[in-house]
Amino acid sequence: MKLFEYEGAALFENYKIAVPKRQLIERSGEAIKLSGPLVIKAQVLSGDRKKAGGIAFAQTPAQAKKVVAQMFKKIIAGTAVSKVLVAEKISSVAEYYVSLSFDSARRCPVLAVSAKGGSGISDAHLAPIDMLVGLQPFFVRQALSEAQFPSADINPITGIIMNLWKLF
């Protein structure tokens, strides 16, 4: 299943996974209702949007409006930008990677976690999930510990992952 970022954010909210405040812009010139600093993201089904100029930053709504207008002129991964997501730019102390996917070779869901975060994750810790048991909090805590997450972050992240499992 392929989702645009704004669609994924709406699903996350439905499952009580926090996301920044955001606004979907569908035409150039639309008013920006958020205050800065902001991140502006082209809504295309492609990874590496930043490298292609599909992610930019602005300090004010006026700056964001100009950046949005430029985004609508771009073609990223062969797709013309027809929607742009403007979101609050959040400050973070740490960046982690978490995903749930189905591994057809193992024939089961897999939890992938990395304490290093960011894009281009290649060394995530993989934990196959036994479907007879499902995803259990103790299993998540063990996977996070094995992936060397800071101990103070393990319980809060476990809660997020359990909500992500419900969505999955």
Secondary structure, DSSP 8 states (H G I E B T S, - for coil): ----HHHHHHHHHHTT-----EEEE-STT----S-SSEEEEE--S-S-TTTTT-EEEESSHHHHHHHHHHHTT-EETTEE---EEEEE----S---EEEEEEETTTTEEEEEEESS-SSS--S-EEEE--TTT---HHHHHHHHHHTT--HHHHHHHHHHHHHHHHH-
